[in-house]
Amino acid sequence: MPAMTDHETLALAADYPAARAGFLAAADAAGAEVRSIDHPAAFGRNGETLAVDVASLGPANADHRVLVVSGTHGVEGYCGSAMQTNWLRHHRTSRPADVRLVMIHALNPYGFSWVRRVNEDNIDLNRNFVDFASGPPANAEYATIADDLVPTAWDKTTQAETTNRLLGRIDELGPERMQAVVSSGQYDHPTGLFYGGPAPSWTRRTLEGVWAEEMAAATTACVLDIHTGLGSWGHGELISHERSGSPGYQRSTARWGEVRSMLDGESVSAALSGDWLGAIARWAGDTAVDALAIEYGTVDSVTVLQSLRADAWLHGHGDPTGDGAAAIRRQVWTAFLDDDPGWIATCNEQFVDRLLAALRTI
């Protein structure tokens, strides 16, 4: 395996067009099959076309296939993009010849470009994969704090007053319960946080289509979905959507080592409604799928939440192109990413090990 000495290849891209161009160039140089799925409605922050790019290496009839996804949560894709591009540049020869590797770049290109977690409709894609025909799950407690989480004004006085009330609710409910109320998913407040949407989004339909084309015929499959923003600095927690002790959880621990169940309260993440890794069972058929989110830590959870509140206010009640927008985008960036080269290098070292483990047939 070639030594990785060029830190420039691990730098976070300055914007979505640069990240996309780097990924596509690396995929082309690696000899990957590339398909780009243009977004039919949304445009980027600078008017650029948005697309989900899919790069595939290896035999189309492979029994074992690996899917790596960046940008489910928009801004978090800068980390995933850097690591995907680095892999294609420096580690592609590590792929066993009989294994197919599929990389989805910028699953949520709108959020990637606009430096947001959510899509063009303020939908958190990891809350969108519920069965809407049966009705999304209720989160009645969210309504009691919705106006404080995302007030209609964002002046210093309003920020201080609403933050103090939210801190009071944390004291009342406890940190873990408050995290669940805020972040597990809600479907009644379209400008609020962690909104799951009213119906399957364009991105959800796109991902389901890519799965049907690339993964459905596999005998075994591994999935790595790259995230940032929770946990200790640079640590990539492996989060399973399955309960500990289940066959999938046991396979994952055998392959990757320490894995934490979101459903059993082992993880830095609350249990979610509508996460897409949890929905794979509906698509998998006879394929044995081991799926994990990798969650890389950045800053403390209060700082992350404050950035999301500011962003939701900006796009729900403010002017995303106005004078204060750049400062809020920077606030979101520093909550989910770190410009310190040591951070992305630390994240990438873990990513390489985890992808190597995913590529093994066991």
C-alpha positions as CSV (number, residue, x, y, z in Angstrom):
1,M,0.0,0.0,0.0
2,P,1.5,3.4,-0.9
3,A,2.5,5.5,2.0
4,M,0.4,8.6,2.5
5,T,2.7,11.6,3.1
6,D,0.9,14.4,1.2
7,H,-1.3,16.2,3.7
8,E,-2.7,18.3,0.8
9,T,-4.7,15.3,-0.3
10,L,-6.3,15.1,3.1
11,A,-7.3,18.8,3.3
12,L,-11.0,19.6,3.5
13,A,-12.2,21.1,0.3
14,A,-13.1,24.8,0.3
15,D,-16.6,24.3,-1.1
16,Y,-18.8,21.7,-2.8
17,P,-17.6,22.2,-6.4
18,A,-14.0,21.7,-5.3
19,A,-14.9,18.6,-3.3
20,R,-16.8,17.2,-6.2
21,A,-14.1,17.9,-8.8
22,G,-11.5,16.2,-6.6
23,F,-13.6,13.1,-6.1
24,L,-14.5,12.8,-9.8
25,A,-10.9,13.3,-10.8
26,A,-9.7,10.6,-8.3
27,A,-12.5,8.2,-9.5
28,D,-11.5,8.7,-13.1
29,A,-7.8,8.1,-12.4
30,A,-8.7,5.0,-10.4
31,G,-10.6,3.6,-13.4
32,A,-14.0,3.6,-11.7
33,E,-17.3,3.5,-13.4
34,V,-18.9,6.8,-12.6
35,R,-22.6,7.8,-12.8
36,S,-23.8,11.3,-11.8
37,I,-27.4,11.9,-10.8
38,D,-28.3,15.5,-11.1
39,H,-30.7,17.1,-8.6
40,P,-33.8,18.0,-10.6
41,A,-34.7,21.1,-8.5
42,A,-32.1,22.5,-6.1
43,F,-29.0,24.5,-6.9
44,G,-25.9,25.2,-5.0
45,R,-24.9,28.2,-3.0
46,N,-23.2,29.7,-6.0
47,G,-25.7,28.5,-8.5
48,E,-23.8,25.3,-9.4
49,T,-25.5,22.1,-10.4
50,L,-25.9,19.6,-7.6
51,A,-25.5,15.9,-8.1
52,V,-25.1,12.6,-6.3
53,D,-22.0,11.0,-7.8
54,V,-21.6,7.2,-7.7
55,A,-18.2,5.6,-8.4
56,S,-17.8,1.9,-8.6
57,L,-14.8,-0.4,-8.7
58,G,-14.7,-4.1,-9.2
59,P,-16.8,-6.8,-10.9
60,A,-20.5,-6.0,-11.3
61,N,-21.4,-9.6,-10.4
62,A,-19.4,-9.6,-7.2
63,D,-20.8,-11.7,-4.3
64,H,-19.4,-9.3,-1.7
65,R,-20.0,-5.5,-2.1
66,V,-19.1,-2.5,0.0
67,L,-20.9,0.8,0.0
68,V,-19.3,4.0,1.4
69,V,-21.5,7.1,1.7
70,S,-20.5,10.7,2.4
71,G,-22.7,13.7,2.9
72,T,-25.9,12.2,4.2
73,H,-25.8,15.2,6.5
74,G,-24.6,17.7,4.0
75,V,-21.8,19.7,5.7
76,E,-20.5,16.5,7.3
77,G,-19.7,15.4,3.7
78,Y,-16.5,17.5,3.6
79,C,-14.9,15.0,5.9
80,G,-16.2,11.9,4.0
81,S,-15.4,13.4,0.7
82,A,-11.7,14.0,1.7
83,M,-11.4,10.4,2.9
84,Q,-13.2,8.9,-0.2
85,T,-10.9,10.9,-2.5
86,N,-7.8,10.0,-0.6
87,W,-8.8,6.3,-0.8
88,L,-9.2,6.4,-4.5
89,R,-5.9,8.2,-4.9
90,H,-3.7,6.1,-2.5
91,H,-5.5,2.9,-1.4
92,R,-7.5,1.6,-4.4
93,T,-5.1,-1.3,-4.9
94,S,-6.1,-2.6,-1.5
95,R,-9.4,-3.7,-2.8
96,P,-9.6,-7.5,-3.4
97,A,-10.1,-8.2,-7.1
98,D,-13.4,-10.1,-6.5
99,V,-15.0,-7.4,-4.3
100,R,-17.1,-4.4,-5.7
101,L,-16.6,-1.1,-3.9
102,V,-19.2,1.6,-4.5
103,M,-18.8,5.1,-3.2
104,I,-21.6,7.6,-3.1
105,H,-20.3,11.1,-2.9
106,A,-22.5,13.9,-1.4
107,L,-25.7,12.0,-0.9
108,N,-27.2,15.4,0.2
109,P,-25.5,17.8,-2.2
110,Y,-27.7,20.7,-1.2
111,G,-26.6,20.6,2.4
112,F,-23.0,20.0,1.3
113,S,-23.0,23.2,-0.8
114,W,-25.0,25.4,1.6
115,V,-23.0,24.1,4.7
116,R,-26.1,22.6,6.3
117,R,-27.0,19.2,7.7
118,V,-30.4,19.2,6.0
119,N,-31.7,19.1,2.5
120,E,-33.4,21.8,0.4
121,D,-36.7,21.2,2.3
122,N,-35.0,21.3,5.8
123,I,-35.4,17.5,5.9
124,D,-32.9,15.6,8.0
125,L,-32.3,12.6,5.7
126,N,-31.6,10.3,8.6
127,R,-35.2,10.9,9.8
128,N,-36.8,10.6,6.4
129,F,-36.7,6.7,6.0
130,V,-39.9,6.0,7.9
131,D,-43.0,4.3,6.6
132,F,-45.1,7.3,5.7
133,A,-48.0,5.2,4.6
134,S,-48.4,4.1,8.2
135,G,-47.7,7.6,9.6
136,P,-44.5,8.8,11.1
137,P,-43.8,8.4,14.8
138,A,-45.0,11.1,17.2
139,N,-42.7,13.2,19.2
140,A,-45.1,15.2,21.3
141,E,-42.4,16.6,23.7
142,Y,-40.6,18.3,20.9
143,A,-43.5,20.7,20.6
144,T,-42.9,22.0,24.1
145,I,-39.5,23.3,23.1
146,A,-39.9,23.9,19.4
147,D,-40.2,27.7,19.7
148,D,-37.2,27.9,21.9
149,L,-35.0,25.7,19.7
150,V,-35.8,27.8,16.6
151,P,-37.2,31.2,17.6
152,T,-38.4,33.6,14.9
153,A,-35.8,36.2,16.0
154,W,-32.1,35.6,16.5
155,D,-30.9,38.8,18.3
156,K,-28.7,38.5,21.4
157,T,-31.6,38.9,23.8
158,T,-33.6,36.2,22.2
159,Q,-30.7,33.8,22.0
160,A,-29.9,34.3,25.7
161,E,-33.5,33.9,26.8
162,T,-34.2,30.8,24.7
163,T,-30.9,29.2,25.6
164,N,-31.5,29.6,29.3
165,R,-34.9,28.0,29.0
166,L,-33.4,25.1,27.1
167,L,-30.7,24.7,29.7
168,G,-33.5,24.6,32.3
169,R,-35.2,21.8,30.4
170,I,-31.9,19.8,30.3
171,D,-31.8,20.1,34.1
172,E,-35.4,19.0,34.3
173,L,-35.2,16.0,31.8
174,G,-31.6,15.1,32.1
175,P,-29.1,15.3,29.2
176,E,-29.9,11.9,27.6
177,R,-33.7,12.4,27.6
178,M,-33.3,15.9,26.3
179,Q,-31.0,14.6,23.5
180,A,-33.7,12.1,22.5
181,V,-36.5,14.7,22.5
182,V,-34.5,17.1,20.4
183,S,-32.7,14.8,18.0
184,S,-34.6,11.5,17.6
185,G,-36.8,13.0,14.9
186,Q,-40.0,15.1,14.5
187,Y,-42.5,15.4,11.7
188,D,-44.7,18.4,12.7
189,H,-42.4,21.4,12.6
190,P,-41.0,22.0,9.0
191,T,-38.6,24.8,10.0
192,G,-37.5,23.0,13.2
193,L,-34.5,20.8,14.0
194,F,-34.3,17.1,12.9
195,Y,-37.4,17.3,10.8
196,G,-38.2,14.1,9.0
197,G,-40.4,15.5,6.2
198,P,-43.9,14.7,5.0
199,A,-42.9,12.1,2.4
200,P,-39.9,10.3,0.9
201,S,-37.4,12.9,-0.3
202,W,-35.6,13.0,-3.7
203,T,-32.5,11.8,-2.0
204,R,-34.2,8.9,-0.3
205,R,-35.6,7.8,-3.7
206,T,-32.2,8.2,-5.3
207,L,-30.4,6.1,-2.6
208,E,-33.0,3.4,-2.9
209,G,-32.4,3.3,-6.7
210,V,-28.6,3.1,-6.3
211,W,-29.0,0.3,-3.8
212,A,-31.3,-1.7,-6.2
213,E,-28.7,-1.2,-9.0
214,E,-25.5,-1.8,-7.1
215,M,-26.1,-3.8,-4.0
216,A,-29.3,-5.8,-4.2
217,A,-27.7,-8.8,-6.0
218,A,-24.9,-9.2,-3.5
219,T,-24.7,-12.2,-1.2
220,T,-23.0,-10.2,1.5
221,A,-22.5,-6.5,1.8
222,C,-21.0,-3.9,4.1
223,V,-22.1,-0.3,4.5
224,L,-20.1,2.6,6.0
225,D,-22.0,5.9,6.3
226,I,-19.7,8.8,7.4
227,H,-20.8,11.4,9.9
228,T,-19.3,14.0,12.2
229,G,-20.3,16.1,15.2
230,L,-20.8,13.7,18.1
231,G,-18.2,12.3,20.5
232,S,-14.6,13.1,21.4
233,W,-12.3,14.9,19.0
234,G,-11.3,12.8,16.0
235,H,-12.7,9.5,17.4
236,G,-14.8,7.6,15.0
237,E,-17.4,5.7,16.9
238,L,-18.9,2.7,15.1
239,I,-22.7,2.9,15.5
240,S,-24.9,0.0,14.7
241,H,-28.7,0.4,14.0
242,E,-29.2,-3.1,15.4
243,R,-29.6,-4.4,18.9
244,S,-26.6,-5.9,20.6
245,G,-26.7,-9.7,20.4
246,S,-28.5,-9.7,17.1
247,P,-26.9,-11.6,14.2
248,G,-26.0,-8.4,12.4
249,Y,-24.5,-6.9,15.5
250,Q,-22.4,-10.0,16.1
251,R,-21.2,-10.0,12.5
252,S,-20.2,-6.4,12.8
253,T,-18.3,-6.9,16.0
254,A,-16.5,-9.8,14.5
255,R,-15.5,-7.7,11.5
256,W,-14.8,-4.3,13.1
257,G,-14.3,-4.9,16.8
258,E,-16.0,-2.4,19.2
259,V,-19.4,-1.5,17.8
260,R,-22.1,0.4,19.8
261,S,-25.8,-0.2,19.4
262,M,-27.8,3.0,18.9
263,L,-31.0,1.2,19.9
264,D,-29.6,-0.1,23.2
265,G,-28.3,3.3,24.4
266,E,-24.6,2.4,23.9
267,S,-23.9,5.1,21.4
268,V,-23.2,8.9,21.4
269,S,-26.3,9.1,19.2
270,A,-29.8,8.9,20.5
271,A,-32.1,6.2,18.9
272,L,-33.4,7.7,15.7
273,S,-36.7,7.5,13.8
274,G,-36.1,7.0,10.0
275,D,-32.4,6.5,9.7
276,W,-31.5,5.0,6.4
277,L,-29.2,2.3,7.8
278,G,-32.2,1.0,9.8
279,A,-34.2,0.9,6.6
280,I,-31.8,-1.4,4.7
281,A,-33.6,-4.5,6.0
282,R,-36.6,-3.5,3.9
283,W,-34.4,-3.5,0.7
284,A,-31.8,-6.2,1.5
285,G,-33.8,-9.4,0.6
286,D,-31.5,-12.3,1.1
287,T,-28.3,-10.2,1.3
288,A,-26.6,-10.3,4.6
289,V,-25.8,-6.7,5.3
290,D,-23.4,-5.3,8.0
291,A,-24.1,-1.6,8.2
292,L,-22.5,1.0,10.4
293,A,-22.3,4.8,10.8
294,I,-18.9,6.2,11.6
295,E,-19.3,9.2,13.8
296,Y,-16.3,11.4,14.2
297,G,-16.2,13.8,17.1
298,T,-15.5,17.5,16.8
299,V,-16.7,19.9,19.6
300,D,-19.1,19.7,22.6
301,S,-22.7,18.9,22.0
302,V,-24.0,22.3,23.2
303,T,-21.8,24.1,20.6
304,V,-23.2,21.7,17.9
305,L,-26.8,22.4,19.0
306,Q,-26.3,26.2,19.0
307,S,-24.9,26.0,15.4
308,L,-28.0,24.0,14.3
309,R,-30.3,26.5,15.9
310,A,-28.7,29.4,14.2
311,D,-28.8,27.6,10.8
312,A,-32.4,26.7,11.2
313,W,-33.3,30.3,12.1
314,L,-31.3,31.6,9.1
315,H,-33.1,29.4,6.6
316,G,-36.5,29.4,8.2
317,H,-36.8,33.0,9.3
318,G,-33.7,34.9,8.1
319,D,-31.9,35.6,4.8
320,P,-29.5,32.8,3.7
321,T,-27.8,35.2,1.3
322,G,-27.8,38.2,3.7
323,D,-25.0,39.9,5.7
324,G,-25.1,37.6,8.6
325,A,-25.3,34.3,6.7
326,A,-21.6,33.7,6.2
327,A,-20.9,33.9,10.0
328,I,-23.6,31.3,10.7
329,R,-22.3,29.0,8.0
330,R,-18.9,29.3,9.6
331,Q,-20.5,28.5,12.9
332,V,-21.9,25.3,11.4
333,W,-18.6,24.4,9.7
334,T,-16.6,24.6,13.0
335,A,-19.2,22.5,14.8
336,F,-19.0,19.6,12.4
337,L,-15.5,20.0,10.9
338,D,-12.0,21.0,12.1
339,D,-9.5,22.7,9.8
340,D,-6.6,21.3,11.8
341,P,-4.9,18.9,9.4
342,G,-4.4,16.6,12.4
343,W,-8.1,16.1,12.8
344,I,-8.8,14.8,9.2
345,A,-5.6,12.8,9.3
346,T,-6.8,11.1,12.6
347,C,-10.2,10.5,11.1
348,N,-8.7,9.1,7.9
349,E,-6.4,6.6,9.6
350,Q,-9.4,5.0,11.3
351,F,-11.4,5.1,8.1
352,V,-8.7,3.3,6.1
353,D,-8.7,0.5,8.7
354,R,-12.5,0.2,8.8
355,L,-12.8,0.1,5.0
356,L,-10.1,-2.5,4.8
357,A,-12.1,-4.6,7.3
358,A,-15.3,-4.0,5.2
359,L,-13.6,-5.3,2.0
360,R,-12.6,-8.6,3.6
361,T,-14.8,-11.6,2.8
362,I,-15.4,-13.6,6.0
